[in-house]
Amino acid sequence: MNKKAKALTLFEVLVVLVLLGMLAAVVLPRLPVPWGERDFRVRVMRFLLRAEVRAVSSGRNLLVVVDPRRRALLLFPTDRFPDSRPLSGLNIPEEIEVRERGLLELPDGRPALIIWAEGFSSGGELEFVNRERQTSFVLYFPLSQMGPLPMPPTVPR
């Protein structure tokens, strides 16, 4: 047995660190959900959950409007739409594209979702696509069995 302890040289340690850095540069960008995007997902879910809680607790129907011009999700009371200011809103980052399927179309062309005071919705899908990372997530809103959909009044142009 060799009594001399073998140690790594400074050069060997630097080579290992460089290799670890190169490995991290390749692996980290491919992780499935970046923190910023995960944060946006949480904010969308909280916004919609608060909208549902607000509708049920206040006993009022609410309207979630996707506003592409403002790059926002906006919450309105249906009884005062479009004459009122939004009750709340959620800004959509520039890198996120919103696609909708099956939502109501307002007279001005914006897609919308009604959340009734009973907690049901008018149905449809919202897909949020991160164009930079090429990732997406979809929210499905089941169509309720409440009968005909009450449309909000005409939006003035």
Sequence and secondary structure as in RCSB ss.txt:
>XXXX:A:sequence
MNKKAKALTLFEVLVVLVLLGMLAAVVLPRLPVPWGERDFRVRVMRFLLRAEVRAVSSGRNLLVVVDPRRRALLL
FPTDRFPDSRPLSGLNIPEEIEVRERGLLELPDGRPALIIWAEGFSSGGELEFVNRERQTSFVLYFPLSQMGPLP
MPPTVPR
>XXXX:A:secstr
   S     HHHHHHHHHHHHHHHHHHGGGSSS HHHHHHHHHHHHHHHHHHHHHHHHT  EEEEEETTTTEEEE
EEGGGTTTS  SEEEE  TTEEEEEES EE TTS EEEEE TTS B  EEEEEEETTTTEEEEEEE B SSSS  
       
